[in-house]
Amino acid sequence: MTSTSLVSSPPLPAPCGPLSAGVMDFITGKSTAAPPTAGGVDPMSRDLHVALATCYELHYRGFAGVDDRWEWDPDVLRFRAGLEESFMSYLRDSVEPGNDAIAEMEFLSVAHSSGTGPSWYLRDEGSWEQMREYFVHRSIYHLKEADPHAWAIPRLHGQPKASYVAVEFDEYGGGRGERVHQKLWADLMDAADLDSTYLGYTDRVPAETLAWVNLMSLFGLHRGLRGATVGHFAATEITSSPGSQRLVTGLERLGAPQACIAFYAEHVEADAVHEQLLRHDVVGGLVRTEPHLESDIVFGMRALDFVDAALGDRVLTAWHSGASSLI
C-alpha cells in the first residue's frame, strides 16, 4: 500500500520490541511478513502497549506515511485481536467482578478528606516539574479527549443515547471550537512550555500510561463492550470533579499559568453536571433497558480504577525516590 492523506497524522512512535517493530514494519511496507503473535508476552509490557496503541491509532488520526487502508487490513486486525486478548485476560484476572452499577457509583461518589494518588500529592507538595510530568502522561489521552468514548454513541438507544451525547457535546466545546477540551488541553501544554502535538510524548511515557489510554480504545471499539465503555465514562466523570479541584488547588499553590488552571477549573464544574446525567440517564437507563450489561458496566468502572492505580503507583514511586516518572 502507498501513502495517502497525511493531514493531522502524527509520526509513528519508536518501536521497543518485536510486537511494536513487527506491526510498524508491516504497515510501512518494510516487511511483508504479518506481525508476530502476542502469545507469552507480558500483558503490561511496553512493547505490547506500543503495538496496541499503534493499531488503535489507525482508527483515529492514522500516521504520517501510513496508508489509511491499513485500518481494516485483516492481518493487522488479527494481530490486534491477539494483543487485546492478552490485555483483556489480564484485566479479567485482576479486576474483581461485580453486578451492582448503582452501588458502584455510590462508592465512587464518596468524598474523601485525604488520599495517596498523584492529584493529592500535587495538591499539597508536588513541584512544578512534577506537575509538568503529570501533564505529559495525561497528554496521551487529553489531546484526544472524548474520542474513545464517542465510539459508543451509535451503540446506545433512547434516553441513554441522548444523555450520553449531551455529555460528549460539552466535551467537544458545546459547538465552539475554541472550547473543545482537546484544544483547552493543547493550550495548557503550550502554557506549561510543553509539546502540544498530538501523541507528541508517546516515546516518553511508560507502559502504564499507554495501558490507561488503550483501555478506553479497547472498550470503545467493540460493540460487545459498550457496557464497559459506559461504565468507564461514568467513572471518569464521577471522579473527575474532585480530582480536578485538587489540581486547581495545586496549580494555584505553584503559581501556574492561567491556561493550566483553566483546564481543570472547567472540569470541576462541567464534570459535576456530567456525573448526574451519566449516573441517572445513561447508566440507569442502560441497566433498565439492557440489564444483562450491568456486570460489564461495573467492570468498566473497576478496570479504570485498576489501570489508573497502576499508573499512579508508577508515578509516585518515581517521585518519592527523587526520580522522573518518564522514560
C-alpha positions as CSV (number, residue, x, y, z in Angstrom):
1,M,0.0,0.0,0.0
2,T,1.1,3.6,-0.6
3,S,0.7,6.7,1.4
4,T,-2.5,8.8,1.1
5,S,-3.7,11.7,3.2
6,L,-1.2,12.9,5.8
7,V,-3.3,15.7,7.3
8,S,-3.1,15.9,11.1
9,S,-1.4,12.5,11.2
10,P,1.4,12.1,13.8
11,P,4.7,10.1,13.1
12,L,4.9,6.5,14.2
13,P,6.2,6.0,17.7
14,A,9.6,4.3,18.2
15,P,9.3,0.5,18.3
16,C,10.5,-1.1,21.5
17,G,10.3,-4.8,20.9
18,P,9.2,-7.5,18.4
19,L,5.5,-6.7,18.6
20,S,5.7,-3.0,18.0
21,A,8.5,-3.4,15.5
22,G,6.6,-6.1,13.6
23,V,3.4,-4.1,13.2
24,M,5.3,-0.9,12.2
25,D,7.4,-2.7,9.6
26,F,4.3,-4.3,8.2
27,I,2.2,-1.1,7.8
28,T,5.1,0.9,6.4
29,G,6.0,-1.8,3.8
30,K,9.4,-2.6,5.3
31,S,8.3,-6.2,5.7
32,T,5.6,-8.3,4.0
33,A,5.5,-10.7,7.0
34,A,2.4,-10.4,9.2
35,P,3.2,-9.1,12.7
36,P,4.1,-11.8,15.3
37,T,1.6,-13.2,17.8
38,A,1.4,-11.9,21.3
39,G,1.4,-15.3,22.9
40,G,3.5,-15.5,26.1
41,V,4.2,-11.7,26.1
42,D,3.8,-9.8,29.4
43,P,0.3,-8.1,29.0
44,M,1.7,-5.0,30.7
45,S,4.9,-4.8,28.7
46,R,5.6,-1.5,26.9
47,D,6.2,-3.4,23.7
48,L,2.6,-4.8,23.8
49,H,1.1,-1.4,24.6
50,V,3.0,0.5,22.0
51,A,1.9,-2.1,19.4
52,L,-1.7,-1.9,20.6
53,A,-1.7,1.9,20.6
54,T,-0.3,1.8,17.0
55,C,-3.2,-0.4,15.9
56,Y,-5.7,1.8,17.6
57,E,-4.4,5.0,16.2
58,L,-5.2,3.7,12.7
59,H,-8.8,4.3,13.8
60,Y,-8.2,7.8,15.0
61,R,-5.8,10.1,13.0
62,G,-3.6,7.4,11.4
63,F,0.2,8.0,10.9
64,A,2.2,10.1,8.6
65,G,3.4,7.9,5.7
66,V,1.0,5.1,6.5
67,D,-1.9,4.4,4.1
68,D,-5.3,4.8,5.7
69,R,-6.4,1.5,4.3
70,W,-4.3,-0.4,6.9
71,E,-7.1,0.4,9.4
72,W,-9.1,-2.6,8.1
73,D,-6.3,-4.9,7.0
74,P,-7.2,-8.4,8.1
75,D,-3.6,-9.2,9.2
76,V,-3.5,-6.0,11.3
77,L,-6.9,-6.8,12.9
78,R,-5.9,-10.4,13.6
79,F,-2.7,-9.1,15.3
80,R,-4.6,-6.5,17.3
81,A,-7.1,-9.2,18.4
82,G,-4.2,-11.2,19.9
83,L,-2.9,-8.2,21.8
84,E,-6.4,-7.4,23.1
85,E,-7.0,-11.0,24.2
86,S,-3.8,-10.9,26.2
87,F,-4.7,-7.5,27.8
88,M,-8.3,-8.4,28.5
89,S,-7.4,-11.8,30.0
90,Y,-5.1,-9.9,32.4
91,L,-7.8,-7.4,33.3
92,R,-10.4,-10.1,33.9
93,D,-8.0,-11.9,36.2
94,S,-7.0,-8.7,38.0
95,V,-10.4,-6.9,38.4
96,E,-12.9,-8.3,40.8
97,P,-16.3,-8.8,39.1
98,G,-19.5,-7.0,40.3
99,N,-23.1,-6.6,39.2
100,D,-24.5,-3.6,41.0
101,A,-23.8,-0.5,39.0
102,I,-25.7,1.8,41.3
103,A,-23.8,0.7,44.4
104,E,-20.5,1.1,42.4
105,M,-21.3,4.7,41.5
106,E,-22.3,5.4,45.1
107,F,-18.9,4.0,46.2
108,L,-17.1,6.2,43.7
109,S,-19.0,9.3,44.9
110,V,-17.9,9.1,48.5
111,A,-16.0,12.3,49.4
112,H,-12.5,11.7,50.9
113,S,-10.6,14.2,53.0
114,S,-7.2,12.6,52.2
115,G,-5.7,10.3,49.7
116,T,-2.5,9.0,48.2
117,G,-2.8,9.4,44.4
118,P,-1.0,11.9,42.2
119,S,-3.7,14.6,42.4
120,W,-3.4,14.6,46.3
121,Y,0.4,14.8,46.1
122,L,0.3,17.5,43.5
123,R,-2.2,19.5,45.5
124,D,0.0,19.6,48.6
125,E,3.7,19.2,47.8
126,G,4.4,18.4,44.2
127,S,6.9,20.6,42.3
128,W,6.2,22.5,39.1
129,E,8.4,20.0,37.2
130,Q,6.4,17.1,38.6
131,M,3.2,18.8,37.6
132,R,4.6,19.2,34.1
133,E,5.5,15.5,34.1
134,Y,1.9,14.7,35.1
135,F,0.7,16.8,32.1
136,V,3.0,14.7,29.8
137,H,1.3,11.5,31.0
138,R,-2.2,12.9,30.7
139,S,-1.5,14.4,27.2
140,I,-1.7,11.0,25.6
141,Y,-5.4,11.0,26.4
142,H,-6.4,14.6,26.7
143,L,-5.3,15.5,23.2
144,K,-8.0,13.0,22.1
145,E,-10.3,13.6,25.0
146,A,-13.8,12.2,24.4
147,D,-12.9,10.5,21.2
148,P,-12.6,6.9,22.7
149,H,-15.9,7.2,24.4
150,A,-17.6,8.5,21.3
151,W,-17.5,5.1,19.7
152,A,-20.3,4.1,22.0
153,I,-22.8,6.6,20.6
154,P,-24.2,4.5,17.7
155,R,-24.5,1.5,20.0
156,L,-26.9,3.2,22.5
157,H,-30.6,3.9,22.2
158,G,-33.2,6.3,23.5
159,Q,-32.6,8.4,26.6
160,P,-29.2,6.8,27.4
161,K,-28.0,7.8,23.9
162,A,-29.4,11.3,24.1
163,S,-27.9,12.0,27.5
164,Y,-24.6,10.4,26.5
165,V,-24.4,12.7,23.5
166,A,-25.2,15.7,25.7
167,V,-22.1,15.0,27.8
168,E,-20.0,14.4,24.7
169,F,-21.3,17.7,23.2
170,D,-19.9,19.5,26.2
171,E,-16.6,17.7,25.9
172,Y,-16.4,18.9,22.3
173,G,-16.9,22.5,23.4
174,G,-20.7,22.8,23.0
175,G,-20.2,23.6,19.3
176,R,-17.4,26.1,19.9
177,G,-14.1,25.0,18.5
178,E,-12.0,27.1,20.9
179,R,-13.8,25.4,23.9
180,V,-13.2,21.8,22.7
181,H,-11.5,20.1,25.7
182,Q,-8.7,18.8,23.4
183,K,-8.0,22.4,22.4
184,L,-8.0,23.5,26.1
185,W,-5.5,20.8,26.8
186,A,-3.3,21.9,24.0
187,D,-3.5,25.5,25.4
188,L,-2.4,24.0,28.8
189,M,0.6,22.3,27.3
190,D,1.7,25.4,25.4
191,A,1.3,27.5,28.6
192,A,3.5,24.9,30.5
193,D,6.1,25.1,27.8
194,L,5.5,21.5,26.7
195,D,4.9,19.9,23.3
196,S,1.2,20.2,22.5
197,T,1.5,18.0,19.4
198,Y,-0.9,15.0,19.2
199,L,0.9,11.9,20.6
200,G,4.0,14.1,21.0
201,Y,5.1,12.3,24.1
202,T,4.3,8.7,23.2
203,D,8.0,7.8,23.3
204,R,8.5,9.3,26.8
205,V,5.7,7.5,28.7
206,P,5.8,4.1,30.3
207,A,3.5,1.1,29.6
208,E,1.2,2.1,32.4
209,T,0.3,5.4,30.7
210,L,-0.3,3.6,27.4
211,A,-2.4,0.9,29.0
212,W,-4.6,3.6,30.7
213,V,-5.4,5.1,27.3
214,N,-5.5,1.7,25.4
215,L,-8.2,0.6,27.8
216,M,-10.6,3.3,26.5
217,S,-10.0,2.3,22.9
218,L,-10.3,-1.4,23.6
219,F,-13.8,-0.8,25.2
220,G,-14.9,1.8,22.7
221,L,-14.0,-0.1,19.5
222,H,-16.0,-3.2,20.5
223,R,-19.8,-3.2,20.4
224,G,-19.8,-6.1,22.8
225,L,-18.0,-4.0,25.3
226,R,-20.4,-1.0,25.1
227,G,-21.4,-1.6,28.7
228,A,-17.8,-1.3,29.8
229,T,-17.4,1.9,27.8
230,V,-20.4,3.4,29.6
231,G,-19.1,2.3,32.9
232,H,-15.6,3.7,32.2
233,F,-17.1,7.0,31.0
234,A,-19.3,7.3,34.1
235,A,-16.5,6.5,36.5
236,T,-14.3,9.0,34.7
237,E,-16.8,11.8,35.1
238,I,-17.8,10.9,38.7
239,T,-14.2,11.0,39.9
240,S,-13.1,13.9,37.7
241,S,-14.6,16.9,39.5
242,P,-12.9,16.3,42.9
243,G,-9.6,15.3,41.3
244,S,-9.7,18.4,39.1
245,Q,-10.4,20.6,42.2
246,R,-7.3,19.2,43.9
247,L,-5.2,20.0,40.8
248,V,-6.6,23.5,40.7
249,T,-5.5,24.0,44.3
250,G,-2.1,22.6,43.5
251,L,-1.7,24.7,40.4
252,E,-2.7,27.9,42.3
253,R,-0.2,27.0,45.0
254,L,2.5,26.7,42.4
255,G,1.5,30.0,40.6
256,A,0.9,28.1,37.4
257,P,-0.2,29.8,34.1
258,Q,-3.9,30.6,33.9
259,A,-4.4,28.3,30.9
260,C,-3.3,25.4,33.1
261,I,-5.7,26.3,35.9
262,A,-8.5,27.0,33.4
263,F,-8.5,23.5,32.0
264,Y,-9.0,21.9,35.4
265,A,-11.4,24.6,36.6
266,E,-13.6,23.8,33.6
267,H,-13.7,20.1,34.6
268,V,-14.6,20.9,38.2
269,E,-17.9,22.5,37.1
270,A,-18.7,20.6,33.9
271,D,-18.0,17.1,35.2
272,A,-20.2,17.6,38.3
273,V,-23.1,18.1,35.9
274,H,-22.0,15.3,33.6
275,E,-21.9,12.9,36.6
276,Q,-25.6,13.3,37.2
277,L,-26.5,12.7,33.5
278,L,-24.3,9.6,33.3
279,R,-25.4,8.3,36.7
280,H,-29.2,8.6,36.2
281,D,-29.9,8.8,32.5
282,V,-27.1,6.8,30.9
283,V,-26.1,4.1,33.4
284,G,-29.6,3.9,35.0
285,G,-31.3,3.9,31.6
286,L,-29.0,1.2,30.2
287,V,-29.4,-1.0,33.2
288,R,-33.2,-0.8,32.8
289,T,-33.2,-1.4,29.0
290,E,-30.3,-3.9,28.8
291,P,-29.9,-5.4,32.3
292,H,-27.5,-8.1,31.0
293,L,-24.9,-5.3,30.6
294,E,-24.8,-4.4,34.2
295,S,-21.8,-6.6,35.1
296,D,-19.9,-5.1,32.1
297,I,-20.7,-1.6,33.3
298,V,-19.2,-2.4,36.7
299,F,-16.2,-4.0,35.0
300,G,-15.6,-0.8,33.0
301,M,-15.6,1.2,36.2
302,R,-13.3,-1.1,38.1
303,A,-10.9,-1.6,35.2
304,L,-10.5,2.2,35.0
305,D,-9.6,2.2,38.7
306,F,-7.2,-0.6,38.2
307,V,-5.1,0.9,35.4
308,D,-5.3,4.4,37.0
309,A,-3.9,3.0,40.2
310,A,-1.1,1.2,38.3
311,L,-0.1,4.5,36.6
312,G,-0.4,6.4,39.9
313,D,1.8,3.9,41.7
314,R,4.4,4.2,38.9
315,V,4.4,8.0,39.0
316,L,4.5,8.3,42.8
317,T,7.2,5.6,43.3
318,A,9.4,7.6,41.0
319,W,8.7,10.9,42.6
320,H,9.2,9.7,46.1
321,S,12.6,8.3,45.1
322,G,13.6,11.7,43.5
323,A,13.4,10.3,40.0
324,S,11.4,11.1,36.9
325,S,8.4,9.0,36.1
326,L,9.1,9.3,32.4
327,I,11.3,7.1,30.3
